[in-house]
Amino acid sequence: MDWQFLLENWPVKLVAVVLIVAAWIDGKELRVPNWITFPMVLSGLIYTTTVGGWGGLGFGLWGMTVGLLTLLPLYAVGGMGAGDVKLMAGIGAWLGATVTWYAFCVSVIVGAVMAVIMVLWRGSWEKHYTNFLVIIMEFATIKKPEALYKIAAERKPQMLLLPYGIPICIGSIAYFFYTGMI
């Protein structure tokens, strides 16, 4: 076995393994548990600090912040689970803001494609397209996040839910491969 391959860029490979486990659990339970996300964030901050000192801590904290900010607005209005937000923060804590931002961008594309496929597979295009238009109208007219959150919570039992840990995993790992990080 080529141990050198495993050791090259090992933080990215470790993050990829954690993402795979999180996606598996999210696919089965529709949640990303705290026992994955909190240690991921904390160990990422410890790693970046150990490698880079105070500058490394800043690198990890900025990455964590970017990871949080990518999905926090959707979480605030009920469109995303907290575990997904913390998962992106964990990517940021380990790999920094730039990698996290681009991994998020690819994840959004993967998530959109998955959502369309799920809706088409179930034959419920009209229902979900109408819901999409209603949600867009709510975003445009309702300015209070707590009101949007309440509406989303009421609508949630009737919605087709996408376990977003899966697009985060696929999109992030695809970005890692595309850039030669893995």
ZAFI-488166 format. One record per residue (C-alpha): residue number from 1; chain; x negated, y, z. Coordinates in pm, whole numbers, plus 50000, padded with zeros to 5 digits. Layout:
REM ZAFI-488166
+-----+--------+-------+-------+-------+
| num | chaine |  east | north |    up |
+-----+--------+-------+-------+-------+
| NUM |      A |     X |     Y |     Z |
...
+-----+--------+-------+-------+-------+
//
This chain:
REM ZAFI-488166
+-----+--------+-------+-------+-------+
| num | chaine |  east | north |    up |
+-----+--------+-------+-------+-------+
|   1 |      A | 50000 | 50000 | 50000 |
|   2 |      A | 49875 | 50346 | 49911 |
|   3 |      A | 49880 | 50524 | 50247 |
|   4 |      A | 49737 | 50838 | 50087 |
|   5 |      A | 50063 | 50881 | 49891 |
|   6 |      A | 50266 | 50862 | 50212 |
|   7 |      A | 50045 | 51115 | 50386 |
|   8 |      A | 50044 | 51368 | 50102 |
|   9 |      A | 50298 | 51638 | 50177 |
|  10 |      A | 50441 | 51423 | 50457 |
|  11 |      A | 50663 | 51701 | 50603 |
|  12 |      A | 50863 | 51712 | 50279 |
|  13 |      A | 50897 | 51334 | 50281 |
|  14 |      A | 51006 | 51338 | 50645 |
|  15 |      A | 51269 | 51603 | 50568 |
|  16 |      A | 51388 | 51392 | 50272 |
|  17 |      A | 51431 | 51086 | 50497 |
|  18 |      A | 51626 | 51290 | 50753 |
|  19 |      A | 51846 | 51428 | 50474 |
|  20 |      A | 51920 | 51076 | 50349 |
|  21 |      A | 52022 | 50961 | 50698 |
|  22 |      A | 52236 | 51274 | 50748 |
|  23 |      A | 52404 | 51228 | 50408 |
|  24 |      A | 52479 | 50863 | 50486 |
|  25 |      A | 52642 | 50953 | 50818 |
|  26 |      A | 52828 | 51249 | 50668 |
|  27 |      A | 52963 | 51027 | 50391 |
|  28 |      A | 53095 | 50777 | 50646 |
|  29 |      A | 53210 | 51011 | 50926 |
|  30 |      A | 53256 | 51355 | 50762 |
|  31 |      A | 53011 | 51507 | 51010 |
|  32 |      A | 52640 | 51560 | 51055 |
|  33 |      A | 52567 | 51487 | 51422 |
|  34 |      A | 52368 | 51710 | 51654 |
|  35 |      A | 52130 | 51423 | 51736 |
|  36 |      A | 51996 | 51471 | 51382 |
|  37 |      A | 52013 | 51847 | 51339 |
|  38 |      A | 51883 | 51978 | 51672 |
|  39 |      A | 51570 | 51760 | 51678 |
|  40 |      A | 51511 | 51844 | 51310 |
|  41 |      A | 51515 | 52218 | 51382 |
|  42 |      A | 51310 | 52193 | 51701 |
|  43 |      A | 51048 | 51957 | 51558 |
|  44 |      A | 51018 | 52178 | 51249 |
|  45 |      A | 50948 | 52482 | 51463 |
|  46 |      A | 50696 | 52287 | 51670 |
|  47 |      A | 50527 | 52160 | 51353 |
|  48 |      A | 50501 | 52502 | 51185 |
|  49 |      A | 50372 | 52656 | 51509 |
|  50 |      A | 50115 | 52378 | 51556 |
|  51 |      A | 49990 | 52414 | 51199 |
|  52 |      A | 50007 | 52792 | 51170 |
|  53 |      A | 50008 | 52941 | 51519 |
|  54 |      A | 50227 | 53248 | 51570 |
|  55 |      A | 50241 | 53304 | 51195 |
|  56 |      A | 50359 | 52946 | 51153 |
|  57 |      A | 50628 | 53002 | 51413 |
|  58 |      A | 50741 | 53310 | 51220 |
|  59 |      A | 50739 | 53103 | 50898 |
|  60 |      A | 50958 | 52837 | 51061 |
|  61 |      A | 51192 | 53087 | 51227 |
|  62 |      A | 51240 | 53279 | 50904 |
|  63 |      A | 51307 | 52953 | 50717 |
|  64 |      A | 51553 | 52845 | 50985 |
|  65 |      A | 51730 | 53182 | 50961 |
|  66 |      A | 51758 | 53159 | 50583 |
|  67 |      A | 51892 | 52804 | 50620 |
|  68 |      A | 52154 | 52924 | 50869 |
|  69 |      A | 52254 | 53222 | 50658 |
|  70 |      A | 52310 | 53014 | 50343 |
|  71 |      A | 52612 | 52830 | 50484 |
|  72 |      A | 52709 | 53030 | 50792 |
|  73 |      A | 52956 | 53253 | 50604 |
|  74 |      A | 53145 | 52947 | 50479 |
|  75 |      A | 53140 | 52794 | 50827 |
|  76 |      A | 53273 | 53119 | 50975 |
|  77 |      A | 53585 | 53098 | 50760 |
|  78 |      A | 53640 | 52724 | 50807 |
|  79 |      A | 53505 | 52605 | 50473 |
|  80 |      A | 53202 | 52420 | 50606 |
|  81 |      A | 53107 | 52208 | 50904 |
|  82 |      A | 52856 | 52326 | 51162 |
|  83 |      A | 52639 | 52018 | 51104 |
|  84 |      A | 52585 | 52118 | 50741 |
|  85 |      A | 52476 | 52465 | 50850 |
|  86 |      A | 52232 | 52320 | 51106 |
|  87 |      A | 52100 | 52075 | 50846 |
|  88 |      A | 52003 | 52366 | 50620 |
|  89 |      A | 51843 | 52535 | 50923 |
|  90 |      A | 51638 | 52221 | 50979 |
|  91 |      A | 51510 | 52229 | 50622 |
|  92 |      A | 51411 | 52589 | 50678 |
|  93 |      A | 51236 | 52521 | 51008 |
|  94 |      A | 51018 | 52258 | 50840 |
|  95 |      A | 50966 | 52396 | 50490 |
|  96 |      A | 51020 | 52771 | 50508 |
|  97 |      A | 51255 | 53023 | 50355 |
|  98 |      A | 51165 | 52996 | 49987 |
|  99 |      A | 51198 | 52618 | 49964 |
| 100 |      A | 51519 | 52632 | 50168 |
| 101 |      A | 51672 | 52897 | 49943 |
| 102 |      A | 51600 | 52704 | 49623 |
| 103 |      A | 51709 | 52374 | 49777 |
| 104 |      A | 52034 | 52546 | 49876 |
| 105 |      A | 52086 | 52680 | 49522 |
| 106 |      A | 52046 | 52333 | 49371 |
| 107 |      A | 52272 | 52190 | 49644 |
| 108 |      A | 52547 | 52436 | 49549 |
| 109 |      A | 52536 | 52313 | 49189 |
| 110 |      A | 52540 | 51949 | 49302 |
| 111 |      A | 52828 | 52023 | 49541 |
| 112 |      A | 53032 | 52195 | 49270 |
| 113 |      A | 52983 | 51906 | 49029 |
| 114 |      A | 53072 | 51654 | 49300 |
| 115 |      A | 53385 | 51849 | 49393 |
| 116 |      A | 53506 | 51862 | 49032 |
| 117 |      A | 53438 | 51490 | 48987 |
| 118 |      A | 53624 | 51408 | 49311 |
| 119 |      A | 53926 | 51611 | 49205 |
| 120 |      A | 53933 | 51465 | 48853 |
| 121 |      A | 53886 | 51111 | 48989 |
| 122 |      A | 54190 | 51152 | 49212 |
| 123 |      A | 54393 | 51313 | 48935 |
| 124 |      A | 54476 | 51617 | 49145 |
| 125 |      A | 54331 | 51896 | 48932 |
| 126 |      A | 54641 | 52121 | 48940 |
| 127 |      A | 54684 | 52096 | 49318 |
| 128 |      A | 54319 | 52175 | 49391 |
| 129 |      A | 54292 | 52444 | 49125 |
| 130 |      A | 54595 | 52616 | 49280 |
| 131 |      A | 54439 | 52581 | 49627 |
| 132 |      A | 54115 | 52727 | 49490 |
| 133 |      A | 54301 | 53032 | 49354 |
| 134 |      A | 54486 | 53076 | 49686 |
| 135 |      A | 54156 | 53061 | 49877 |
| 136 |      A | 53996 | 53318 | 49645 |
| 137 |      A | 54297 | 53547 | 49695 |
| 138 |      A | 54271 | 53503 | 50072 |
| 139 |      A | 53901 | 53596 | 50061 |
| 140 |      A | 53986 | 53906 | 49859 |
| 141 |      A | 54272 | 54024 | 50080 |
| 142 |      A | 54204 | 53898 | 50433 |
| 143 |      A | 53906 | 54073 | 50585 |
| 144 |      A | 53890 | 53905 | 50927 |
| 145 |      A | 53683 | 53582 | 50935 |
| 146 |      A | 53882 | 53450 | 51232 |
| 147 |      A | 54207 | 53481 | 51032 |
| 148 |      A | 54048 | 53297 | 50738 |
| 149 |      A | 53921 | 53030 | 50978 |
| 150 |      A | 54271 | 52978 | 51120 |
| 151 |      A | 54424 | 52948 | 50773 |
| 152 |      A | 54153 | 52703 | 50667 |
| 153 |      A | 54208 | 52490 | 50979 |
| 154 |      A | 54580 | 52469 | 50900 |
| 155 |      A | 54509 | 52373 | 50538 |
| 156 |      A | 54231 | 52123 | 50617 |
| 157 |      A | 54447 | 51810 | 50673 |
| 158 |      A | 54589 | 51843 | 50320 |
| 159 |      A | 54255 | 51908 | 50148 |
| 160 |      A | 54019 | 51667 | 49977 |
| 161 |      A | 53706 | 51707 | 50190 |
| 162 |      A | 53355 | 51693 | 50048 |
| 163 |      A | 53094 | 51570 | 50298 |
| 164 |      A | 52848 | 51849 | 50214 |
| 165 |      A | 52551 | 51667 | 50367 |
| 166 |      A | 52549 | 51461 | 50048 |
| 167 |      A | 52504 | 51756 | 49807 |
| 168 |      A | 52248 | 51906 | 50048 |
| 169 |      A | 52054 | 51579 | 50036 |
| 170 |      A | 52076 | 51527 | 49660 |
| 171 |      A | 52012 | 51892 | 49574 |
| 172 |      A | 51722 | 51933 | 49814 |
| 173 |      A | 51547 | 51611 | 49717 |
| 174 |      A | 51601 | 51690 | 49348 |
| 175 |      A | 51437 | 52028 | 49405 |
| 176 |      A | 51147 | 51861 | 49591 |
| 177 |      A | 51090 | 51625 | 49296 |
| 178 |      A | 51131 | 51900 | 49036 |
| 179 |      A | 50866 | 52116 | 49202 |
| 180 |      A | 50628 | 51826 | 49262 |
| 181 |      A | 50660 | 51841 | 49640 |
| 182 |      A | 50731 | 51466 | 49642 |
+-----+--------+-------+-------+-------+
//
